[in-house]
Amino acid sequence: MSGDEELTTARLTLRRPTPADVDLIHLLHTDPLACAHNPSDLLRDRAEAAERFDRWDAHWRRHGFGYWVVCRDDRRLGFCGLKVMRLHGHDVLNLFYRLAPAAWGDGVGGEAATAVVGWAAAHRPGLPVIARVRPDNVASQRVARRAGLRRAAHLDTPGEDGLDWIFTAADLHPVPRYRPTVEA
C-alpha cells in the first residue's frame, strides 16, 4: 500500500502534502504560538519551509506514508502524521500534529491523530506509534490520549526543546546497551 490514500473522519480529510502546501508549512512554522512548545521547529523564511516539505516528501517516497495535511471542508488546518525514528533502540512511528491556533479547542487534533494511529495499526502493525510531548503541553497530552496512547514514563527522553514525555500504546522498554565488563 502506498499510503497516498486520503484518510477521512466524520469532519476531516487528511491528504498527502503537495508543493502547494509549502505556504501552510511556512505559516504554521513561523507562528510562535503554534510552535510554543517546540521552538526549535520555528522557521525563518519560506526557503526553509520548502526544505522541510522536501524532507517530508522524501519520507513519503521512502516509506509510503508521512505527514498528512488536515483539511476541514476546503480549509487546510495543519498537519498530522507519522515519521519513522529510533527510540531507545526501537524503530517507532513518531506521531506529529501541528494545527493552526484558530483550529485549536474543537477536537480536530484528536480526531486527526486517531485517524493516523488507526492507519498505522492497519498498515504498519509491526511499528509502535509514540508521541513525544512536552510536560507542560496539556493540550497535546489530551490529543495523544484521545488517539489511544498512554503515558510511558519509563521511555521519557531528552528532546530538542526539553524533556519529551513519551506516550504509546505499545509495551516498549529501552533496549539495554552492551557494556563490556572489565575484570580487575
CYANA upper distance limits for C-alpha pairs under 8 A (distance plus 0.5 A):
  1 MET  CA     64 GLY  CA      7.86
  1 MET  CA    123 HIS  CA      8.18
  2 SER  CA     64 GLY  CA      5.22
  2 SER  CA     65 PHE  CA      7.54
  3 GLY  CA     64 GLY  CA      5.47
  3 GLY  CA     65 PHE  CA      5.30
  4 ASP  CA     15 ARG  CA      7.88
  4 ASP  CA     16 ARG  CA      6.70
  4 ASP  CA     64 GLY  CA      7.54
  4 ASP  CA     65 PHE  CA      7.43
  5 GLU  CA     15 ARG  CA      7.55
  5 GLU  CA     16 ARG  CA      8.34
  6 GLU  CA     13 THR  CA      7.12
  6 GLU  CA     14 LEU  CA      5.99
  6 GLU  CA     15 ARG  CA      5.27
  6 GLU  CA     16 ARG  CA      7.81
  7 LEU  CA     13 THR  CA      6.25
  7 LEU  CA     14 LEU  CA      5.43
  7 LEU  CA     15 ARG  CA      7.14
  7 LEU  CA    115 ALA  CA      7.43
  7 LEU  CA    116 VAL  CA      8.31
  8 THR  CA     12 LEU  CA      6.16
  8 THR  CA     13 THR  CA      5.05
  8 THR  CA     14 LEU  CA      6.75
  8 THR  CA    115 ALA  CA      8.01
  9 THR  CA     13 THR  CA      7.01
  9 THR  CA    111 GLU  CA      7.75
  9 THR  CA    112 ALA  CA      8.17
  9 THR  CA    115 ALA  CA      7.44
 11 ARG  CA     72 ARG  CA      6.74
 11 ARG  CA     73 ASP  CA      8.36
 12 LEU  CA     70 VAL  CA      7.24
 12 LEU  CA     71 CYS  CA      6.11
 12 LEU  CA     72 ARG  CA      5.37
 12 LEU  CA     73 ASP  CA      7.87
 12 LEU  CA    108 VAL  CA      8.41
 12 LEU  CA    111 GLU  CA      8.44
 12 LEU  CA    112 ALA  CA      7.81
 13 THR  CA     70 VAL  CA      6.59
 13 THR  CA     71 CYS  CA      5.64
 13 THR  CA     72 ARG  CA      6.90
 14 LEU  CA     68 TRP  CA      5.88
 14 LEU  CA     69 VAL  CA      5.80
 14 LEU  CA     70 VAL  CA      5.17
 14 LEU  CA     71 CYS  CA      6.55
 14 LEU  CA     80 CYS  CA      8.50
 14 LEU  CA    112 ALA  CA      8.08
 15 ARG  CA     68 TRP  CA      5.45
 15 ARG  CA     69 VAL  CA      5.72
 15 ARG  CA     70 VAL  CA      7.43
 15 ARG  CA     71 CYS  CA      8.44
 16 ARG  CA     66 GLY  CA      8.26
 16 ARG  CA     67 TYR  CA      7.36
 16 ARG  CA     68 TRP  CA      5.25
 16 ARG  CA     69 VAL  CA      6.61
 17 PRO  CA     21 ASP  CA      6.49
 17 PRO  CA     53 PHE  CA      8.45
 17 PRO  CA     57 ASP  CA      8.16
 17 PRO  CA     67 TYR  CA      7.88
 17 PRO  CA     68 TRP  CA      6.53
 17 PRO  CA     69 VAL  CA      6.22
 18 THR  CA     22 VAL  CA      8.16
 19 PRO  CA     50 ALA  CA      8.41
 19 PRO  CA     53 PHE  CA      7.77
 21 ASP  CA     25 ILE  CA      6.88
 22 VAL  CA     26 HIS  CA      6.62
 22 VAL  CA     46 ARG  CA      8.08
 22 VAL  CA     49 ALA  CA      6.37
 22 VAL  CA     50 ALA  CA      6.18
 22 VAL  CA     53 PHE  CA      6.83
 23 ASP  CA     27 LEU  CA      6.53
 23 ASP  CA     46 ARG  CA      7.78
 23 ASP  CA     49 ALA  CA      7.99
 24 LEU  CA     28 LEU  CA      6.61
 24 LEU  CA     76 ARG  CA      8.34
 24 LEU  CA     78 GLY  CA      7.80
 25 ILE  CA     29 HIS  CA      6.40
 25 ILE  CA     49 ALA  CA      6.24
 25 ILE  CA     52 ARG  CA      8.41
 25 ILE  CA     53 PHE  CA      8.01
 26 HIS  CA     30 THR  CA      6.45
 26 HIS  CA     43 LEU  CA      7.61
 26 HIS  CA     45 ASP  CA      7.54
 26 HIS  CA     46 ARG  CA      6.17
 26 HIS  CA     48 GLU  CA      8.39
 26 HIS  CA     49 ALA  CA      5.55
 27 LEU  CA     31 ASP  CA      6.94
 28 LEU  CA     34 ALA  CA      6.69
 28 LEU  CA     35 CYS  CA      8.24
 28 LEU  CA     78 GLY  CA      7.89
 28 LEU  CA     98 ARG  CA      8.22
 28 LEU  CA     99 LEU  CA      7.87
 28 LEU  CA    100 ALA  CA      6.70
 29 HIS  CA     34 ALA  CA      7.60
 29 HIS  CA     35 CYS  CA      7.09
 29 HIS  CA     41 ASP  CA      6.95
 29 HIS  CA     42 LEU  CA      5.39
 29 HIS  CA     43 LEU  CA      5.99
 29 HIS  CA     49 ALA  CA      8.26
 30 THR  CA     35 CYS  CA      8.33
 30 THR  CA     42 LEU  CA      5.88
 30 THR  CA     43 LEU  CA      5.85
 30 THR  CA     44 ARG  CA      7.22
 30 THR  CA     45 ASP  CA      8.21
 31 ASP  CA     35 CYS  CA      6.86
 31 ASP  CA     42 LEU  CA      7.87
 32 PRO  CA     36 ALA  CA      5.99
 32 PRO  CA     39 PRO  CA      7.85
 32 PRO  CA     42 LEU  CA      7.73
 33 LEU  CA    101 PRO  CA      7.67
 34 ALA  CA     98 ARG  CA      7.57
 34 ALA  CA     99 LEU  CA      7.55
 34 ALA  CA    100 ALA  CA      6.85
 34 ALA  CA    101 PRO  CA      6.58
 35 CYS  CA     39 PRO  CA      5.82
 35 CYS  CA     41 ASP  CA      6.99
 35 CYS  CA     42 LEU  CA      6.86
 37 HIS  CA    134 ARG  CA      7.09
 37 HIS  CA    137 ASN  CA      7.25
 37 HIS  CA    161 ASP  CA      8.04
 38 ASN  CA     42 LEU  CA      8.19
 38 ASN  CA    160 GLU  CA      8.45
 38 ASN  CA    161 ASP  CA      6.37
 39 PRO  CA    161 ASP  CA      7.36
 40 SER  CA    160 GLU  CA      7.31
 40 SER  CA    161 ASP  CA      7.01
 43 LEU  CA     48 GLU  CA      6.63
 43 LEU  CA     49 ALA  CA      7.34
 44 ARG  CA     48 GLU  CA      7.24
 45 ASP  CA     49 ALA  CA      7.23
 46 ARG  CA     50 ALA  CA      6.74
 47 ALA  CA     51 GLU  CA      6.83
 48 GLU  CA     52 ARG  CA      6.67
 49 ALA  CA     53 PHE  CA      6.70
 50 ALA  CA     54 ASP  CA      6.73
 51 GLU  CA     55 ARG  CA      6.90
 52 ARG  CA     56 TRP  CA      6.73
 53 PHE  CA     57 ASP  CA      6.47
 54 ASP  CA     58 ALA  CA      6.57
 55 ARG  CA     59 HIS  CA      6.81
 56 TRP  CA     60 TRP  CA      6.93
 56 TRP  CA     66 GLY  CA      7.20
 56 TRP  CA     67 TYR  CA      7.41
 57 ASP  CA     61 ARG  CA      6.75
 57 ASP  CA     66 GLY  CA      8.35
 58 ALA  CA     62 ARG  CA      6.59
 59 HIS  CA     63 HIS  CA      6.35
 59 HIS  CA     64 GLY  CA      8.00
 59 HIS  CA     65 PHE  CA      7.59
 59 HIS  CA     66 GLY  CA      6.64
 59 HIS  CA     83 LYS  CA      7.97
 60 TRP  CA     64 GLY  CA      5.31
 60 TRP  CA     65 PHE  CA      5.22
 60 TRP  CA     66 GLY  CA      5.73
 61 ARG  CA     65 PHE  CA      8.20
 65 PHE  CA     82 LEU  CA      7.73
 66 GLY  CA     81 GLY  CA      6.00
 66 GLY  CA     82 LEU  CA      5.44
 66 GLY  CA     83 LYS  CA      6.18
 67 TYR  CA     79 PHE  CA      6.78
 67 TYR  CA     80 CYS  CA      5.95
 67 TYR  CA     81 GLY  CA      4.31
 67 TYR  CA     82 LEU  CA      6.19
 67 TYR  CA     83 LYS  CA      7.87
 67 TYR  CA     96 PHE  CA      7.98
 68 TRP  CA     79 PHE  CA      6.07
 68 TRP  CA     80 CYS  CA      5.90
 68 TRP  CA     81 GLY  CA      5.93
 69 VAL  CA     76 ARG  CA      7.29
 69 VAL  CA     77 LEU  CA      8.04
 69 VAL  CA     78 GLY  CA      6.36
 69 VAL  CA     79 PHE  CA      5.10
 69 VAL  CA     80 CYS  CA      7.10
 70 VAL  CA     76 ARG  CA      6.39
 70 VAL  CA     77 LEU  CA      6.02
 70 VAL  CA     78 GLY  CA      5.77
 70 VAL  CA     79 PHE  CA      5.77
 70 VAL  CA     80 CYS  CA      7.06
 70 VAL  CA    112 ALA  CA      7.58
 71 CYS  CA     75 ARG  CA      5.95
 71 CYS  CA     76 ARG  CA      4.92
 71 CYS  CA     77 LEU  CA      6.14
 71 CYS  CA     78 GLY  CA      7.98
 72 ARG  CA     76 ARG  CA      7.09
 72 ARG  CA     77 LEU  CA      7.57
 77 LEU  CA     99 LEU  CA      6.15
 77 LEU  CA    100 ALA  CA      6.21
 77 LEU  CA    103 ALA  CA      6.87
 78 GLY  CA     97 TYR  CA      8.20
 78 GLY  CA     98 ARG  CA      6.20
 78 GLY  CA     99 LEU  CA      4.63
 78 GLY  CA    100 ALA  CA      6.31
 79 PHE  CA     96 PHE  CA      8.15
 79 PHE  CA     97 TYR  CA      6.10
 79 PHE  CA     98 ARG  CA      5.86
 79 PHE  CA     99 LEU  CA      6.66
 80 CYS  CA     95 LEU  CA      7.87
 80 CYS  CA     96 PHE  CA      5.89
 80 CYS  CA     97 TYR  CA      4.67
 80 CYS  CA     98 ARG  CA      6.96
 80 CYS  CA    109 GLY  CA      8.39
 80 CYS  CA    112 ALA  CA      6.97
 80 CYS  CA    113 ALA  CA      6.95
 80 CYS  CA    116 VAL  CA      7.85
 81 GLY  CA     95 LEU  CA      6.25
 81 GLY  CA     96 PHE  CA      5.84
 81 GLY  CA     97 TYR  CA      7.11
 81 GLY  CA    113 ALA  CA      7.93
 81 GLY  CA    116 VAL  CA      6.58
 82 LEU  CA     93 LEU  CA      6.10
 82 LEU  CA     94 ASN  CA      5.81
 82 LEU  CA     95 LEU  CA      5.29
 82 LEU  CA     96 PHE  CA      6.55
 82 LEU  CA    116 VAL  CA      8.07
 83 LYS  CA     93 LEU  CA      5.85
 83 LYS  CA     94 ASN  CA      5.61
 83 LYS  CA     95 LEU  CA      7.35
 83 LYS  CA     96 PHE  CA      8.19
 84 VAL  CA     91 ASP  CA      7.32
 84 VAL  CA     92 VAL  CA      6.30
 84 VAL  CA     93 LEU  CA      5.23
 84 VAL  CA     94 ASN  CA      6.76
 85 MET  CA     91 ASP  CA      6.27
 85 MET  CA     92 VAL  CA      6.03
 85 MET  CA     93 LEU  CA      6.77
 85 MET  CA     94 ASN  CA      7.08
 86 ARG  CA     90 HIS  CA      5.89
 86 ARG  CA     91 ASP  CA      5.14
 86 ARG  CA     92 VAL  CA      6.40
 87 LEU  CA     91 ASP  CA      7.01
 87 LEU  CA     92 VAL  CA      7.14
 87 LEU  CA    174 PRO  CA      8.37
 88 HIS  CA    155 LEU  CA      8.02
 88 HIS  CA    173 HIS  CA      8.11
 88 HIS  CA    174 PRO  CA      5.22
 88 HIS  CA    175 VAL  CA      6.43
 89 GLY  CA    174 PRO  CA      6.97
 89 GLY  CA    175 VAL  CA      5.82
 90 HIS  CA    174 PRO  CA      8.30
 90 HIS  CA    175 VAL  CA      7.99
 91 ASP  CA    127 LEU  CA      7.13
 91 ASP  CA    128 PRO  CA      8.28
 92 VAL  CA    127 LEU  CA      5.83
 92 VAL  CA    128 PRO  CA      5.65
 92 VAL  CA    129 VAL  CA      6.39
 92 VAL  CA    130 ILE  CA      7.26
 93 LEU  CA    127 LEU  CA      6.76
 93 LEU  CA    128 PRO  CA      6.51
 93 LEU  CA    129 VAL  CA      5.12
 93 LEU  CA    130 ILE  CA      6.59
 94 ASN  CA    129 VAL  CA      6.43
 94 ASN  CA    130 ILE  CA      5.59
 94 ASN  CA    131 ALA  CA      6.18
 94 ASN  CA    132 ARG  CA      7.88
 95 LEU  CA    113 ALA  CA      8.07
 95 LEU  CA    117 VAL  CA      8.36
 95 LEU  CA    129 VAL  CA      6.99
 95 LEU  CA    130 ILE  CA      6.41
 95 LEU  CA    131 ALA  CA      5.51
 95 LEU  CA    132 ARG  CA      8.16
 96 PHE  CA    131 ALA  CA      7.54
 97 TYR  CA    109 GLY  CA      7.36
 97 TYR  CA    113 ALA  CA      7.64
 98 ARG  CA    109 GLY  CA      8.39
 99 LEU  CA    103 ALA  CA      6.87
 99 LEU  CA    104 TRP  CA      7.56
 99 LEU  CA    109 GLY  CA      7.68
100 ALA  CA    104 TRP  CA      7.56
103 ALA  CA    108 VAL  CA      7.48
104 TRP  CA    108 VAL  CA      7.69
104 TRP  CA    109 GLY  CA      8.02
107 GLY  CA    111 GLU  CA      6.64
108 VAL  CA    112 ALA  CA      6.54
109 GLY  CA    113 ALA  CA      6.49
109 GLY  CA    143 VAL  CA      6.50
110 GLY  CA    114 THR  CA      6.42
110 GLY  CA    142 ARG  CA      8.05
110 GLY  CA    143 VAL  CA      4.99
110 GLY  CA    144 ALA  CA      7.66
110 GLY  CA    146 ARG  CA      6.04
110 GLY  CA    147 ALA  CA      6.57
111 GLU  CA    115 ALA  CA      6.86
111 GLU  CA    146 ARG  CA      8.40
111 GLU  CA    147 ALA  CA      8.09
112 ALA  CA    116 VAL  CA      6.81
113 ALA  CA    117 VAL  CA      6.58
113 ALA  CA    143 VAL  CA      7.46
113 ALA  CA    144 ALA  CA      7.83
113 ALA  CA    146 ARG  CA      8.43
113 ALA  CA    147 ALA  CA      6.04
114 THR  CA    118 GLY  CA      6.56
114 THR  CA    146 ARG  CA      7.32
114 THR  CA    147 ALA  CA      4.63
114 THR  CA    148 GLY  CA      7.73
115 ALA  CA    119 TRP  CA      6.68
115 ALA  CA    147 ALA  CA      8.36
116 VAL  CA    120 ALA  CA      6.76
117 VAL  CA    121 ALA  CA      6.74
117 VAL  CA    129 VAL  CA      7.55
117 VAL  CA    147 ALA  CA      7.02
117 VAL  CA    148 GLY  CA      8.47
118 GLY  CA    122 ALA  CA      6.82
119 TRP  CA    123 HIS  CA      6.42
119 TRP  CA    124 ARG  CA      8.28
120 ALA  CA    124 ARG  CA      5.42
120 ALA  CA    125 PRO  CA      6.80
120 ALA  CA    127 LEU  CA      8.44
120 ALA  CA    129 VAL  CA      8.00
121 ALA  CA    125 PRO  CA      5.24
128 PRO  CA    168 THR  CA      7.87
128 PRO  CA    169 ALA  CA      7.93
128 PRO  CA    170 ALA  CA      6.26
129 VAL  CA    168 THR  CA      6.44
129 VAL  CA    169 ALA  CA      7.59
129 VAL  CA    170 ALA  CA      7.83
130 ILE  CA    149 LEU  CA      7.98
130 ILE  CA    166 ILE  CA      7.02
130 ILE  CA    167 PHE  CA      5.97
130 ILE  CA    168 THR  CA      5.07
130 ILE  CA    169 ALA  CA      8.09
131 ALA  CA    144 ALA  CA      7.08
131 ALA  CA    149 LEU  CA      8.34
131 ALA  CA    166 ILE  CA      6.24
131 ALA  CA    167 PHE  CA      5.57
131 ALA  CA    168 THR  CA      7.06
132 ARG  CA    164 ASP  CA      5.75
132 ARG  CA    165 TRP  CA      6.10
132 ARG  CA    166 ILE  CA      5.42
132 ARG  CA    167 PHE  CA      7.09
133 VAL  CA    137 ASN  CA      7.18
133 VAL  CA    140 SER  CA      6.99
133 VAL  CA    141 GLN  CA      7.04
133 VAL  CA    164 ASP  CA      5.82
133 VAL  CA    165 TRP  CA      5.55
133 VAL  CA    166 ILE  CA      6.94
133 VAL  CA    167 PHE  CA      8.17
134 ARG  CA    162 GLY  CA      7.70
134 ARG  CA    163 LEU  CA      6.80
134 ARG  CA    164 ASP  CA      5.78
134 ARG  CA    165 TRP  CA      6.47
135 PRO  CA    163 LEU  CA      7.74
135 PRO  CA    164 ASP  CA      7.61
135 PRO  CA    165 TRP  CA      6.65
137 ASN  CA    141 GLN  CA      6.96
138 VAL  CA    142 ARG  CA      6.85
139 ALA  CA    143 VAL  CA      6.94
140 SER  CA    144 ALA  CA      6.78
141 GLN  CA    145 ARG  CA      6.72
142 ARG  CA    146 ARG  CA      6.52
143 VAL  CA    147 ALA  CA      6.74
144 ALA  CA    148 GLY  CA      7.19
144 ALA  CA    149 LEU  CA      5.94
144 ALA  CA    150 ARG  CA      7.84
144 ALA  CA    167 PHE  CA      7.26
145 ARG  CA    149 LEU  CA      5.37
145 ARG  CA    150 ARG  CA      6.33
145 ARG  CA    167 PHE  CA      8.37
148 GLY  CA    168 THR  CA      8.37
148 GLY  CA    169 ALA  CA      7.10
149 LEU  CA    167 PHE  CA      5.91
149 LEU  CA    168 THR  CA      4.99
149 LEU  CA    169 ALA  CA      5.25
150 ARG  CA    167 PHE  CA      5.42
150 ARG  CA    168 THR  CA      5.82
150 ARG  CA    169 ALA  CA      6.49
151 ARG  CA    165 TRP  CA      7.80
151 ARG  CA    166 ILE  CA      6.46
151 ARG  CA    167 PHE  CA      4.79
151 ARG  CA    168 THR  CA      7.02
152 ALA  CA    156 ASP  CA      7.59
152 ALA  CA    165 TRP  CA      8.06
152 ALA  CA    166 ILE  CA      6.02
152 ALA  CA    167 PHE  CA      5.96
152 ALA  CA    168 THR  CA      7.07
153 ALA  CA    165 TRP  CA      7.09
153 ALA  CA    166 ILE  CA      6.96
154 HIS  CA    173 HIS  CA      7.97
155 LEU  CA    165 TRP  CA      8.07
155 LEU  CA    166 ILE  CA      6.41
155 LEU  CA    172 LEU  CA      8.34
155 LEU  CA    173 HIS  CA      7.50
155 LEU  CA    174 PRO  CA      7.36
156 ASP  CA    163 LEU  CA      7.65
156 ASP  CA    164 ASP  CA      6.15
156 ASP  CA    165 TRP  CA      5.31
156 ASP  CA    166 ILE  CA      5.72
157 THR  CA    163 LEU  CA      6.42
157 THR  CA    164 ASP  CA      5.81
157 THR  CA    165 TRP  CA      7.41
157 THR  CA    166 ILE  CA      8.16
158 PRO  CA    162 GLY  CA      6.31
158 PRO  CA    163 LEU  CA      4.96
158 PRO  CA    164 ASP  CA      6.17
159 GLY  CA    163 LEU  CA      5.98
159 GLY  CA    164 ASP  CA      5.95
